[in-house]
Amino acid sequence: MPSRLRKTQKLLGYVSDGHIKHWKHPGGRGKAGGMINFDKYHPGYFGKVGMRHYHLKRNQSFCPAVNLDKLWTLVREQTWVKVAKNKTGAAPIVDVAKFFSRRAKEMIKGVRGGVGAWAV
């Protein structure tokens, strides 16, 4: 087939040459196109929320928490076996931690347990 019959020959003189032009940055620059998906499925992810805290020191607000109903999950299986041998069924424990809430102290002492806190 001679080149004068090819499609490119017919398109000479036309700006887009059969292909659509891609103008500027319709989806944003670089990876910004992903924001469309994120805004759609994770609304509120981008943007400002709340107040700013300059020079935040996380150590000062460190206060790990465990709910009292989960305390026995921290006990080893060997200890469970020892408790099971006790005929009375009572197994008072001494809970040692850095922080306790007032209600937690009352509840632990209410079941004849002990509360011990070490200095921070």
PDB file as gemmi writes it, atoms N, CA and C in Angstrom:
CRYST1    1.000    1.000    1.000  90.00  90.00  90.00 P 1                      
ATOM      1  N   MET A   1       0.842  -1.179   0.000  1.00  0.00           N  
ATOM      2  CA  MET A   1       0.000   0.000   0.000  1.00  0.00           C  
ATOM      3  C   MET A   1       0.888   1.244   0.000  1.00  0.00           C  
ATOM      4  N   PRO A   2       0.698   2.124  -0.951  1.00  0.00           N  
ATOM      5  CA  PRO A   2       1.522   3.322  -1.003  1.00  0.00           C  
ATOM      6  C   PRO A   2       1.199   4.271   0.159  1.00  0.00           C  
ATOM      7  N   SER A   3       2.209   5.000   0.600  1.00  0.00           N  
ATOM      8  CA  SER A   3       2.059   5.852   1.778  1.00  0.00           C  
ATOM      9  C   SER A   3       1.037   6.957   1.558  1.00  0.00           C  
ATOM     10  N   ARG A   4       0.774   7.331   0.301  1.00  0.00           N  
ATOM     11  CA  ARG A   4      -0.169   8.412   0.054  1.00  0.00           C  
ATOM     12  C   ARG A   4      -1.605   7.995   0.351  1.00  0.00           C  
ATOM     13  N   LEU A   5      -1.839   6.648   0.512  1.00  0.00           N  
ATOM     14  CA  LEU A   5      -3.185   6.185   0.808  1.00  0.00           C  
ATOM     15  C   LEU A   5      -3.397   5.900   2.303  1.00  0.00           C  
ATOM     16  N   ARG A   6      -2.346   6.033   3.056  1.00  0.00           N  
ATOM     17  CA  ARG A   6      -2.465   5.738   4.490  1.00  0.00           C  
ATOM     18  C   ARG A   6      -3.233   6.853   5.204  1.00  0.00           C  
ATOM     19  N   LYS A   7      -3.769   6.501   6.382  1.00  0.00           N  
ATOM     20  CA  LYS A   7      -4.605   7.446   7.125  1.00  0.00           C  
ATOM     21  C   LYS A   7      -3.794   8.663   7.578  1.00  0.00           C  
ATOM     22  N   THR A   8      -2.536   8.454   7.946  1.00  0.00           N  
ATOM     23  CA  THR A   8      -1.727   9.580   8.419  1.00  0.00           C  
ATOM     24  C   THR A   8      -1.582  10.629   7.335  1.00  0.00           C  
ATOM     25  N   GLN A   9      -1.562  10.201   6.111  1.00  0.00           N  
ATOM     26  CA  GLN A   9      -1.442  11.138   4.999  1.00  0.00           C  
ATOM     27  C   GLN A   9      -2.693  12.016   4.925  1.00  0.00           C  
ATOM     28  N   LYS A  10      -3.854  11.402   5.179  1.00  0.00           N  
ATOM     29  CA  LYS A  10      -5.110  12.145   5.108  1.00  0.00           C  
ATOM     30  C   LYS A  10      -5.219  13.155   6.248  1.00  0.00           C  
ATOM     31  N   LEU A  11      -4.572  12.822   7.395  1.00  0.00           N  
ATOM     32  CA  LEU A  11      -4.692  13.674   8.576  1.00  0.00           C  
ATOM     33  C   LEU A  11      -3.665  14.793   8.595  1.00  0.00           C  
ATOM     34  N   LEU A  12      -2.794  14.870   7.617  1.00  0.00           N  
ATOM     35  CA  LEU A  12      -1.805  15.945   7.576  1.00  0.00           C  
ATOM     36  C   LEU A  12      -2.529  17.294   7.518  1.00  0.00           C  
ATOM     37  N   GLY A  13      -2.073  18.223   8.323  1.00  0.00           N  
ATOM     38  CA  GLY A  13      -2.695  19.529   8.346  1.00  0.00           C  
ATOM     39  C   GLY A  13      -3.749  19.675   9.423  1.00  0.00           C  
ATOM     40  N   TYR A  14      -4.135  18.588  10.051  1.00  0.00           N  
ATOM     41  CA  TYR A  14      -5.101  18.655  11.149  1.00  0.00           C  
ATOM     42  C   TYR A  14      -4.338  18.593  12.473  1.00  0.00           C  
ATOM     43  N   VAL A  15      -4.714  19.421  13.391  1.00  0.00           N  
ATOM     44  CA  VAL A  15      -3.938  19.618  14.618  1.00  0.00           C  
ATOM     45  C   VAL A  15      -3.815  18.344  15.442  1.00  0.00           C  
ATOM     46  N   SER A  16      -4.935  17.685  15.725  1.00  0.00           N  
ATOM     47  CA  SER A  16      -4.884  16.573  16.671  1.00  0.00           C  
ATOM     48  C   SER A  16      -4.436  15.272  16.025  1.00  0.00           C  
ATOM     49  N   ASP A  17      -4.383  15.202  14.724  1.00  0.00           N  
ATOM     50  CA  ASP A  17      -3.880  14.024  14.012  1.00  0.00           C  
ATOM     51  C   ASP A  17      -4.662  12.765  14.380  1.00  0.00           C  
ATOM     52  N   GLY A  18      -5.951  12.918  14.668  1.00  0.00           N  
ATOM     53  CA  GLY A  18      -6.771  11.751  14.973  1.00  0.00           C  
ATOM     54  C   GLY A  18      -6.790  11.368  16.437  1.00  0.00           C  
ATOM     55  N   HIS A  19      -5.902  11.938  17.224  1.00  0.00           N  
ATOM     56  CA  HIS A  19      -5.868  11.646  18.658  1.00  0.00           C  
ATOM     57  C   HIS A  19      -6.368  12.862  19.416  1.00  0.00           C  
ATOM     58  N   ILE A  20      -7.042  12.612  20.504  1.00  0.00           N  
ATOM     59  CA  ILE A  20      -7.531  13.717  21.317  1.00  0.00           C  
ATOM     60  C   ILE A  20      -6.370  14.297  22.110  1.00  0.00           C  
ATOM     61  N   LYS A  21      -6.338  15.623  22.218  1.00  0.00           N  
ATOM     62  CA  LYS A  21      -5.249  16.247  22.965  1.00  0.00           C  
ATOM     63  C   LYS A  21      -5.511  16.159  24.462  1.00  0.00           C  
ATOM     64  N   HIS A  22      -4.465  16.005  25.227  1.00  0.00           N  
ATOM     65  CA  HIS A  22      -4.552  15.990  26.687  1.00  0.00           C  
ATOM     66  C   HIS A  22      -4.101  17.359  27.175  1.00  0.00           C  
ATOM     67  N   TRP A  23      -5.059  18.141  27.652  1.00  0.00           N  
ATOM     68  CA  TRP A  23      -4.733  19.502  28.035  1.00  0.00           C  
ATOM     69  C   TRP A  23      -4.407  19.600  29.517  1.00  0.00           C  
ATOM     70  N   LYS A  24      -3.309  20.239  29.801  1.00  0.00           N  
ATOM     71  CA  LYS A  24      -2.914  20.593  31.173  1.00  0.00           C  
ATOM     72  C   LYS A  24      -3.004  19.404  32.143  1.00  0.00           C  
ATOM     73  N   HIS A  25      -3.668  19.604  33.287  1.00  0.00           N  
ATOM     74  CA  HIS A  25      -3.716  18.566  34.323  1.00  0.00           C  
ATOM     75  C   HIS A  25      -5.154  18.393  34.794  1.00  0.00           C  
ATOM     76  N   PRO A  26      -5.984  17.705  34.027  1.00  0.00           N  
ATOM     77  CA  PRO A  26      -7.403  17.614  34.391  1.00  0.00           C  
ATOM     78  C   PRO A  26      -7.662  16.849  35.682  1.00  0.00           C  
ATOM     79  N   GLY A  27      -6.818  15.907  36.036  1.00  0.00           N  
ATOM     80  CA  GLY A  27      -7.034  15.146  37.269  1.00  0.00           C  
ATOM     81  C   GLY A  27      -6.123  15.592  38.392  1.00  0.00           C  
ATOM     82  N   GLY A  28      -5.499  16.752  38.214  1.00  0.00           N  
ATOM     83  CA  GLY A  28      -4.518  17.195  39.191  1.00  0.00           C  
ATOM     84  C   GLY A  28      -3.140  16.717  38.783  1.00  0.00           C  
ATOM     85  N   ARG A  29      -2.120  17.207  39.421  1.00  0.00           N  
ATOM     86  CA  ARG A  29      -0.756  16.832  39.054  1.00  0.00           C  
ATOM     87  C   ARG A  29      -0.310  15.592  39.815  1.00  0.00           C  
ATOM     88  N   GLY A  30       0.404  14.736  39.132  1.00  0.00           N  
ATOM     89  CA  GLY A  30       0.991  13.560  39.776  1.00  0.00           C  
ATOM     90  C   GLY A  30      -0.052  12.602  40.310  1.00  0.00           C  
ATOM     91  N   LYS A  31       0.095  12.265  41.572  1.00  0.00           N  
ATOM     92  CA  LYS A  31      -0.793  11.268  42.182  1.00  0.00           C  
ATOM     93  C   LYS A  31      -2.066  11.882  42.759  1.00  0.00           C  
ATOM     94  N   ALA A  32      -2.318  13.149  42.440  1.00  0.00           N  
ATOM     95  CA  ALA A  32      -3.481  13.826  43.005  1.00  0.00           C  
ATOM     96  C   ALA A  32      -4.790  13.243  42.492  1.00  0.00           C  
ATOM     97  N   GLY A  33      -4.764  12.505  41.392  1.00  0.00           N  
ATOM     98  CA  GLY A  33      -5.979  11.897  40.870  1.00  0.00           C  
ATOM     99  C   GLY A  33      -6.573  10.905  41.843  1.00  0.00           C  
ATOM    100  N   GLY A  34      -5.741  10.357  42.710  1.00  0.00           N  
ATOM    101  CA  GLY A  34      -6.224   9.417  43.713  1.00  0.00           C  
ATOM    102  C   GLY A  34      -7.124  10.070  44.734  1.00  0.00           C  
ATOM    103  N   MET A  35      -7.061  11.402  44.820  1.00  0.00           N  
ATOM    104  CA  MET A  35      -7.898  12.115  45.789  1.00  0.00           C  
ATOM    105  C   MET A  35      -9.372  11.973  45.454  1.00  0.00           C  
ATOM    106  N   ILE A  36      -9.679  11.779  44.167  1.00  0.00           N  
ATOM    107  CA  ILE A  36     -11.081  11.631  43.775  1.00  0.00           C  
ATOM    108  C   ILE A  36     -11.654  10.401  44.462  1.00  0.00           C  
ATOM    109  N   ASN A  37     -10.926   9.297  44.390  1.00  0.00           N  
ATOM    110  CA  ASN A  37     -11.361   8.058  45.038  1.00  0.00           C  
ATOM    111  C   ASN A  37     -11.418   8.242  46.550  1.00  0.00           C  
ATOM    112  N   PHE A  38     -10.405   8.885  47.118  1.00  0.00           N  
ATOM    113  CA  PHE A  38     -10.337   9.033  48.573  1.00  0.00           C  
ATOM    114  C   PHE A  38     -11.456   9.926  49.087  1.00  0.00           C  
ATOM    115  N   ASP A  39     -11.734  11.013  48.366  1.00  0.00           N  
ATOM    116  CA  ASP A  39     -12.826  11.900  48.781  1.00  0.00           C  
ATOM    117  C   ASP A  39     -14.167  11.198  48.694  1.00  0.00           C  
ATOM    118  N   LYS A  40     -14.268  10.289  47.738  1.00  0.00           N  
ATOM    119  CA  LYS A  40     -15.531   9.590  47.528  1.00  0.00           C  
ATOM    120  C   LYS A  40     -15.785   8.567  48.627  1.00  0.00           C  
ATOM    121  N   TYR A  41     -14.767   7.788  48.961  1.00  0.00           N  
ATOM    122  CA  TYR A  41     -14.948   6.682  49.897  1.00  0.00           C  
ATOM    123  C   TYR A  41     -14.445   6.963  51.307  1.00  0.00           C  
ATOM    124  N   HIS A  42     -13.677   8.041  51.502  1.00  0.00           N  
ATOM    125  CA  HIS A  42     -13.198   8.412  52.840  1.00  0.00           C  
ATOM    126  C   HIS A  42     -13.427   9.905  53.057  1.00  0.00           C  
ATOM    127  N   PRO A  43     -14.680  10.332  53.114  1.00  0.00           N  
ATOM    128  CA  PRO A  43     -14.942  11.767  53.263  1.00  0.00           C  
ATOM    129  C   PRO A  43     -14.410  12.289  54.591  1.00  0.00           C  
ATOM    130  N   GLY A  44     -13.827  13.475  54.537  1.00  0.00           N  
ATOM    131  CA  GLY A  44     -13.286  14.078  55.751  1.00  0.00           C  
ATOM    132  C   GLY A  44     -11.845  13.705  56.031  1.00  0.00           C  
ATOM    133  N   TYR A  45     -11.199  12.933  55.141  1.00  0.00           N  
ATOM    134  CA  TYR A  45      -9.810  12.527  55.382  1.00  0.00           C  
ATOM    135  C   TYR A  45      -8.876  13.715  55.218  1.00  0.00           C  
ATOM    136  N   PHE A  46      -9.114  14.523  54.184  1.00  0.00           N  
ATOM    137  CA  PHE A  46      -8.263  15.681  53.939  1.00  0.00           C  
ATOM    138  C   PHE A  46      -8.871  16.903  54.611  1.00  0.00           C  
ATOM    139  N   GLY A  47      -8.032  17.833  54.988  1.00  0.00           N  
ATOM    140  CA  GLY A  47      -8.516  19.086  55.548  1.00  0.00           C  
ATOM    141  C   GLY A  47      -8.187  19.215  57.023  1.00  0.00           C  
ATOM    142  N   LYS A  48      -8.542  20.357  57.565  1.00  0.00           N  
ATOM    143  CA  LYS A  48      -8.200  20.669  58.950  1.00  0.00           C  
ATOM    144  C   LYS A  48      -9.319  20.258  59.888  1.00  0.00           C  
ATOM    145  N   VAL A  49      -8.934  19.764  61.052  1.00  0.00           N  
ATOM    146  CA  VAL A  49      -9.906  19.376  62.073  1.00  0.00           C  
ATOM    147  C   VAL A  49      -9.322  19.718  63.432  1.00  0.00           C  
ATOM    148  N   GLY A  50     -10.080  20.364  64.274  1.00  0.00           N  
ATOM    149  CA  GLY A  50      -9.658  20.597  65.653  1.00  0.00           C  
ATOM    150  C   GLY A  50      -8.646  21.716  65.806  1.00  0.00           C  
ATOM    151  N   MET A  51      -8.052  21.754  67.016  1.00  0.00           N  
ATOM    152  CA  MET A  51      -7.100  22.798  67.338  1.00  0.00           C  
ATOM    153  C   MET A  51      -5.685  22.259  67.227  1.00  0.00           C  
ATOM    154  N   ARG A  52      -4.754  23.132  66.963  1.00  0.00           N  
ATOM    155  CA  ARG A  52      -3.355  22.732  66.846  1.00  0.00           C  
ATOM    156  C   ARG A  52      -2.689  22.808  68.217  1.00  0.00           C  
ATOM    157  N   HIS A  53      -1.824  21.848  68.493  1.00  0.00           N  
ATOM    158  CA  HIS A  53      -1.089  21.827  69.755  1.00  0.00           C  
ATOM    159  C   HIS A  53       0.385  21.863  69.396  1.00  0.00           C  
ATOM    160  N   TYR A  54       1.006  23.025  69.591  1.00  0.00           N  
ATOM    161  CA  TYR A  54       2.402  23.172  69.217  1.00  0.00           C  
ATOM    162  C   TYR A  54       3.292  22.427  70.203  1.00  0.00           C  
ATOM    163  N   HIS A  55       4.331  21.822  69.711  1.00  0.00           N  
ATOM    164  CA  HIS A  55       5.328  21.098  70.514  1.00  0.00           C  
ATOM    165  C   HIS A  55       4.648  20.104  71.457  1.00  0.00           C  
ATOM    166  N   LEU A  56       3.899  19.200  70.867  1.00  0.00           N  
ATOM    167  CA  LEU A  56       3.165  18.198  71.643  1.00  0.00           C  
ATOM    168  C   LEU A  56       4.130  17.165  72.212  1.00  0.00           C  
ATOM    169  N   LYS A  57       4.087  16.970  73.521  1.00  0.00           N  
ATOM    170  CA  LYS A  57       4.912  15.945  74.170  1.00  0.00           C  
ATOM    171  C   LYS A  57       3.992  14.809  74.581  1.00  0.00           C  
ATOM    172  N   ARG A  58       4.041  13.711  73.859  1.00  0.00           N  
ATOM    173  CA  ARG A  58       3.107  12.618  74.092  1.00  0.00           C  
ATOM    174  C   ARG A  58       3.380  11.898  75.417  1.00  0.00           C  
ATOM    175  N   ASN A  59       4.596  11.970  75.921  1.00  0.00           N  
ATOM    176  CA  ASN A  59       4.916  11.281  77.170  1.00  0.00           C  
ATOM    177  C   ASN A  59       4.084  11.807  78.336  1.00  0.00           C  
ATOM    178  N   GLN A  60       3.740  13.080  78.294  1.00  0.00           N  
ATOM    179  CA  GLN A  60       3.016  13.677  79.413  1.00  0.00           C  
ATOM    180  C   GLN A  60       1.568  13.214  79.474  1.00  0.00           C  
ATOM    181  N   SER A  61       1.046  12.763  78.347  1.00  0.00           N  
ATOM    182  CA  SER A  61      -0.343  12.304  78.344  1.00  0.00           C  
ATOM    183  C   SER A  61      -0.427  10.784  78.265  1.00  0.00           C  
ATOM    184  N   PHE A  62       0.673  10.092  78.569  1.00  0.00           N  
ATOM    185  CA  PHE A  62       0.714   8.630  78.472  1.00  0.00           C  
ATOM    186  C   PHE A  62      -0.059   8.012  79.628  1.00  0.00           C  
ATOM    187  N   CYS A  63      -1.101   7.276  79.333  1.00  0.00           N  
ATOM    188  CA  CYS A  63      -1.902   6.638  80.370  1.00  0.00           C  
ATOM    189  C   CYS A  63      -2.565   5.393  79.789  1.00  0.00           C  
ATOM    190  N   PRO A  64      -1.828   4.269  79.697  1.00  0.00           N  
ATOM    191  CA  PRO A  64      -2.417   3.060  79.118  1.00  0.00           C  
ATOM    192  C   PRO A  64      -3.543   2.531  79.999  1.00  0.00           C  
ATOM    193  N   ALA A  65      -4.552   1.940  79.373  1.00  0.00           N  
ATOM    194  CA  ALA A  65      -5.730   1.503  80.127  1.00  0.00           C  
ATOM    195  C   ALA A  65      -6.076   0.056  79.813  1.00  0.00           C  
ATOM    196  N   VAL A  66      -6.533  -0.654  80.842  1.00  0.00           N  
ATOM    197  CA  VAL A  66      -7.051  -2.013  80.684  1.00  0.00           C  
ATOM    198  C   VAL A  66      -8.361  -2.073  81.458  1.00  0.00           C  
ATOM    199  N   ASN A  67      -9.397  -2.588  80.829  1.00  0.00           N  
ATOM    200  CA  ASN A  67     -10.674  -2.733  81.523  1.00  0.00           C  
ATOM    201  C   ASN A  67     -10.589  -3.873  82.530  1.00  0.00           C  
ATOM    202  N   LEU A  68     -11.305  -3.742  83.643  1.00  0.00           N  
ATOM    203  CA  LEU A  68     -11.222  -4.743  84.708  1.00  0.00           C  
ATOM    204  C   LEU A  68     -11.704  -6.113  84.254  1.00  0.00           C  
ATOM    205  N   ASP A  69     -12.680  -6.145  83.357  1.00  0.00           N  
ATOM    206  CA  ASP A  69     -13.163  -7.451  82.904  1.00  0.00           C  
ATOM    207  C   ASP A  69     -12.135  -8.167  82.038  1.00  0.00           C  
ATOM    208  N   LYS A  70     -11.101  -7.458  81.584  1.00  0.00           N  
ATOM    209  CA  LYS A  70     -10.051  -8.071  80.764  1.00  0.00           C  
ATOM    210  C   LYS A  70      -8.801  -8.421  81.576  1.00  0.00           C  
ATOM    211  N   LEU A  71      -8.818  -8.144  82.886  1.00  0.00           N  
ATOM    212  CA  LEU A  71      -7.619  -8.375  83.701  1.00  0.00           C  
ATOM    213  C   LEU A  71      -7.167  -9.827  83.670  1.00  0.00           C  
ATOM    214  N   TRP A  72      -8.111 -10.756  83.723  1.00  0.00           N  
ATOM    215  CA  TRP A  72      -7.737 -12.170  83.785  1.00  0.00           C  
ATOM    216  C   TRP A  72      -7.139 -12.671  82.480  1.00  0.00           C  
ATOM    217  N   THR A  73      -7.295 -11.920  81.400  1.00  0.00           N  
ATOM    218  CA  THR A  73      -6.661 -12.333  80.141  1.00  0.00           C  
ATOM    219  C   THR A  73      -5.152 -12.131  80.195  1.00  0.00           C  
ATOM    220  N   LEU A  74      -4.687 -11.330  81.157  1.00  0.00           N  
ATOM    221  CA  LEU A  74      -3.247 -11.084  81.295  1.00  0.00           C  
ATOM    222  C   LEU A  74      -2.552 -12.140  82.151  1.00  0.00           C  
ATOM    223  N   VAL A  75      -3.342 -13.003  82.790  1.00  0.00           N  
ATOM    224  CA  VAL A  75      -2.780 -14.012  83.699  1.00  0.00           C  
ATOM    225  C   VAL A  75      -2.366 -15.247  82.907  1.00  0.00           C  
ATOM    226  N   ARG A  76      -1.192 -15.804  83.256  1.00  0.00           N  
ATOM    227  CA  ARG A  76      -0.692 -16.989  82.552  1.00  0.00           C  
ATOM    228  C   ARG A  76      -1.525 -18.219  82.873  1.00  0.00           C  
ATOM    229  N   GLU A  77      -1.386 -19.239  82.029  1.00  0.00           N  
ATOM    230  CA  GLU A  77      -2.153 -20.472  82.205  1.00  0.00           C  
ATOM    231  C   GLU A  77      -1.705 -21.221  83.461  1.00  0.00           C  
ATOM    232  N   GLN A  78      -0.420 -21.134  83.802  1.00  0.00           N  
ATOM    233  CA  GLN A  78       0.090 -21.805  85.010  1.00  0.00           C  
ATOM    234  C   GLN A  78      -0.623 -21.262  86.248  1.00  0.00           C  
ATOM    235  N   THR A  79      -0.846 -19.965  86.272  1.00  0.00           N  
ATOM    236  CA  THR A  79      -1.524 -19.352  87.409  1.00  0.00           C  
ATOM    237  C   THR A  79      -2.969 -19.820  87.482  1.00  0.00           C  
ATOM    238  N   TRP A  80      -3.603 -19.997  86.343  1.00  0.00           N  
ATOM    239  CA  TRP A  80      -4.975 -20.505  86.316  1.00  0.00           C  
ATOM    240  C   TRP A  80      -5.049 -21.882  86.960  1.00  0.00           C  
ATOM    241  N   VAL A  81      -4.040 -22.718  86.681  1.00  0.00           N  
ATOM    242  CA  VAL A  81      -4.018 -24.077  87.244  1.00  0.00           C  
ATOM    243  C   VAL A  81      -3.906 -24.006  88.763  1.00  0.00           C  
ATOM    244  N   LYS A  82      -3.045 -23.112  89.273  1.00  0.00           N  
ATOM    245  CA  LYS A  82      -2.894 -22.952  90.725  1.00  0.00           C  
ATOM    246  C   LYS A  82      -4.202 -22.481  91.361  1.00  0.00           C  
ATOM    247  N   VAL A  83      -4.867 -21.550  90.705  1.00  0.00           N  
ATOM    248  CA  VAL A  83      -6.127 -21.019  91.228  1.00  0.00           C  
ATOM    249  C   VAL A  83      -7.186 -22.112  91.258  1.00  0.00           C  
ATOM    250  N   ALA A  84      -7.180 -22.973  90.252  1.00  0.00           N  
ATOM    251  CA  ALA A  84      -8.177 -24.045  90.171  1.00  0.00           C  
ATOM    252  C   ALA A  84      -8.016 -25.040  91.322  1.00  0.00           C  
ATOM    253  N   LYS A  85      -6.793 -25.214  91.832  1.00  0.00           N  
ATOM    254  CA  LYS A  85      -6.542 -26.148  92.939  1.00  0.00           C  
ATOM    255  C   LYS A  85      -7.100 -25.615  94.260  1.00  0.00           C  
ATOM    256  N   ASN A  86      -7.290 -24.312  94.346  1.00  0.00           N  
ATOM    257  CA  ASN A  86      -7.806 -23.699  95.566  1.00  0.00           C  
ATOM    258  C   ASN A  86      -9.276 -24.098  95.744  1.00  0.00           C  
ATOM    259  N   LYS A  87      -9.597 -24.754  96.858  1.00  0.00           N  
ATOM    260  CA  LYS A  87     -10.945 -25.298  97.080  1.00  0.00           C  
ATOM    261  C   LYS A  87     -11.990 -24.205  97.336  1.00  0.00           C  
ATOM    262  N   THR A  88     -11.563 -23.098  97.939  1.00  0.00           N  
ATOM    263  CA  THR A  88     -12.530 -22.051  98.279  1.00  0.00           C  
ATOM    264  C   THR A  88     -13.026 -21.306  97.045  1.00  0.00           C  
ATOM    265  N   GLY A  89     -12.248 -21.337  95.988  1.00  0.00           N  
ATOM    266  CA  GLY A  89     -12.641 -20.637  94.769  1.00  0.00           C  
ATOM    267  C   GLY A  89     -12.247 -19.173  94.764  1.00  0.00           C  
ATOM    268  N   ALA A  90     -11.778 -18.688  95.915  1.00  0.00           N  
ATOM    269  CA  ALA A  90     -11.371 -17.285  95.985  1.00  0.00           C  
ATOM    270  C   ALA A  90      -9.938 -17.152  95.488  1.00  0.00           C  
ATOM    271  N   ALA A  91      -9.698 -16.168  94.684  1.00  0.00           N  
ATOM    272  CA  ALA A  91      -8.346 -15.940  94.173  1.00  0.00           C  
ATOM    273  C   ALA A  91      -8.075 -14.446  94.159  1.00  0.00           C  
ATOM    274  N   PRO A  92      -7.775 -13.874  95.338  1.00  0.00           N  
ATOM    275  CA  PRO A  92      -7.501 -12.439  95.363  1.00  0.00           C  
ATOM    276  C   PRO A  92      -6.204 -12.124  94.621  1.00  0.00           C  
ATOM    277  N   ILE A  93      -6.197 -11.039  93.907  1.00  0.00           N  
ATOM    278  CA  ILE A  93      -4.997 -10.661  93.170  1.00  0.00           C  
ATOM    279  C   ILE A  93      -4.575  -9.267  93.599  1.00  0.00           C  
ATOM    280  N   VAL A  94      -3.306  -8.998  93.406  1.00  0.00           N  
ATOM    281  CA  VAL A  94      -2.779  -7.662  93.649  1.00  0.00           C  
ATOM    282  C   VAL A  94      -2.474  -7.066  92.285  1.00  0.00           C  
ATOM    283  N   ASP A  95      -3.130  -5.997  91.969  1.00  0.00           N  
ATOM    284  CA  ASP A  95      -2.962  -5.343  90.678  1.00  0.00           C  
ATOM    285  C   ASP A  95      -1.970  -4.207  90.846  1.00  0.00           C  
ATOM    286  N   VAL A  96      -0.851  -4.284  90.134  1.00  0.00           N  
ATOM    287  CA  VAL A  96       0.175  -3.250  90.222  1.00  0.00           C  
ATOM    288  C   VAL A  96       0.216  -2.514  88.889  1.00  0.00           C  
ATOM    289  N   ALA A  97      -0.007  -1.220  88.934  1.00  0.00           N  
ATOM    290  CA  ALA A  97       0.013  -0.412  87.714  1.00  0.00           C  
ATOM    291  C   ALA A  97       0.384   1.018  88.069  1.00  0.00           C  
ATOM    292  N   LYS A  98       0.613   1.831  87.050  1.00  0.00           N  
ATOM    293  CA  LYS A  98       0.975   3.224  87.293  1.00  0.00           C  
ATOM    294  C   LYS A  98      -0.237   4.073  87.663  1.00  0.00           C  
ATOM    295  N   PHE A  99      -1.376   3.784  87.030  1.00  0.00           N  
ATOM    296  CA  PHE A  99      -2.555   4.622  87.227  1.00  0.00           C  
ATOM    297  C   PHE A  99      -3.775   3.761  87.501  1.00  0.00           C  
ATOM    298  N   PHE A 100      -4.681   4.264  88.335  1.00  0.00           N  
ATOM    299  CA  PHE A 100      -5.965   3.612  88.597  1.00  0.00           C  
ATOM    300  C   PHE A 100      -7.044   4.677  88.644  1.00  0.00           C  
ATOM    301  N   SER A 101      -8.196   4.352  88.132  1.00  0.00           N  
ATOM    302  CA  SER A 101      -9.326   5.259  88.325  1.00  0.00           C  
ATOM    303  C   SER A 101      -9.928   4.960  89.701  1.00  0.00           C  
ATOM    304  N   ARG A 102     -10.683   5.910  90.205  1.00  0.00           N  
ATOM    305  CA  ARG A 102     -11.290   5.734  91.527  1.00  0.00           C  
ATOM    306  C   ARG A 102     -12.228   4.531  91.535  1.00  0.00           C  
ATOM    307  N   ARG A 103     -13.045   4.393  90.493  1.00  0.00           N  
ATOM    308  CA  ARG A 103     -13.991   3.272  90.425  1.00  0.00           C  
ATOM    309  C   ARG A 103     -13.262   1.938  90.323  1.00  0.00           C  
ATOM    310  N   ALA A 104     -12.138   1.919  89.602  1.00  0.00           N  
ATOM    311  CA  ALA A 104     -11.387   0.670  89.458  1.00  0.00           C  
ATOM    312  C   ALA A 104     -10.842   0.228  90.815  1.00  0.00           C  
ATOM    313  N   LYS A 105     -10.322   1.196  91.596  1.00  0.00           N  
ATOM    314  CA  LYS A 105      -9.824   0.863  92.937  1.00  0.00           C  
ATOM    315  C   LYS A 105     -10.936   0.284  93.803  1.00  0.00           C  
ATOM    316  N   GLU A 106     -12.100   0.922  93.752  1.00  0.00           N  
ATOM    317  CA  GLU A 106     -13.228   0.447  94.560  1.00  0.00           C  
ATOM    318  C   GLU A 106     -13.642  -0.962  94.161  1.00  0.00           C  
ATOM    319  N   MET A 107     -13.678  -1.231  92.873  1.00  0.00           N  
ATOM    320  CA  MET A 107     -14.117  -2.544  92.401  1.00  0.00           C  
ATOM    321  C   MET A 107     -13.109  -3.639  92.760  1.00  0.00           C  
ATOM    322  N   ILE A 108     -11.814  -3.325  92.652  1.00  0.00           N  
ATOM    323  CA  ILE A 108     -10.785  -4.322  92.981  1.00  0.00           C  
ATOM    324  C   ILE A 108     -10.807  -4.623  94.475  1.00  0.00           C  
ATOM    325  N   LYS A 109     -10.909  -3.572  95.295  1.00  0.00           N  
ATOM    326  CA  LYS A 109     -10.958  -3.786  96.744  1.00  0.00           C  
ATOM    327  C   LYS A 109     -12.267  -4.446  97.164  1.00  0.00           C  
ATOM    328  N   GLY A 110     -13.308  -4.251  96.384  1.00  0.00           N  
ATOM    329  CA  GLY A 110     -14.605  -4.860  96.677  1.00  0.00           C  
ATOM    330  C   GLY A 110     -14.587  -6.375  96.566  1.00  0.00           C  
ATOM    331  N   VAL A 111     -13.683  -6.910  95.763  1.00  0.00           N  
ATOM    332  CA  VAL A 111     -13.568  -8.375  95.636  1.00  0.00           C  
ATOM    333  C   VAL A 111     -12.324  -8.877  96.382  1.00  0.00           C  
ATOM    334  N   ARG A 112     -11.930  -8.136  97.403  1.00  0.00           N  
ATOM    335  CA  ARG A 112     -10.792  -8.472  98.274  1.00  0.00           C  
ATOM    336  C   ARG A 112      -9.476  -8.576  97.508  1.00  0.00           C  
ATOM    337  N   GLY A 113      -9.315  -7.754  96.502  1.00  0.00           N  
ATOM    338  CA  GLY A 113      -8.053  -7.690  95.773  1.00  0.00           C  
ATOM    339  C   GLY A 113      -7.228  -6.535  96.297  1.00  0.00           C  
ATOM    340  N   GLY A 114      -6.002  -6.455  95.852  1.00  0.00           N  
ATOM    341  CA  GLY A 114      -5.123  -5.379  96.286  1.00  0.00           C  
ATOM    342  C   GLY A 114      -4.768  -4.469  95.127  1.00  0.00           C  
ATOM    343  N   VAL A 115      -4.542  -3.206  95.453  1.00  0.00           N  
ATOM    344  CA  VAL A 115      -4.152  -2.226  94.446  1.00  0.00           C  
ATOM    345  C   VAL A 115      -2.805  -1.668  94.842  1.00  0.00           C  
ATOM    346  N   GLY A 116      -1.815  -1.838  93.972  1.00  0.00           N  
ATOM    347  CA  GLY A 116      -0.489  -1.299  94.236  1.00  0.00           C  
ATOM    348  C   GLY A 116      -0.060  -0.422  93.084  1.00  0.00           C  
ATOM    349  N   ALA A 117       0.382   0.788  93.397  1.00  0.00           N  
ATOM    350  CA  ALA A 117       0.817   1.705  92.342  1.00  0.00           C  
ATOM    351  C   ALA A 117       2.283   2.029  92.544  1.00  0.00           C  
ATOM    352  N   TRP A 118       3.035   2.037  91.451  1.00  0.00           N  
ATOM    353  CA  TRP A 118       4.421   2.444  91.576  1.00  0.00           C  
ATOM    354  C   TRP A 118       4.568   3.859  91.062  1.00  0.00           C  
ATOM    355  N   ALA A 119       5.624   4.533  91.537  1.00  0.00           N  
ATOM    356  CA  ALA A 119       5.811   5.948  91.221  1.00  0.00           C  
ATOM    357  C   ALA A 119       6.064   6.130  89.736  1.00  0.00           C  
ATOM    358  N   VAL A 120       5.542   7.224  89.236  1.00  0.00           N  
ATOM    359  CA  VAL A 120       5.702   7.516  87.808  1.00  0.00           C  
ATOM    360  C   VAL A 120       6.995   8.254  87.596  1.00  0.00           C  
TER     361      VAL A 120                                                      
END                                                                             
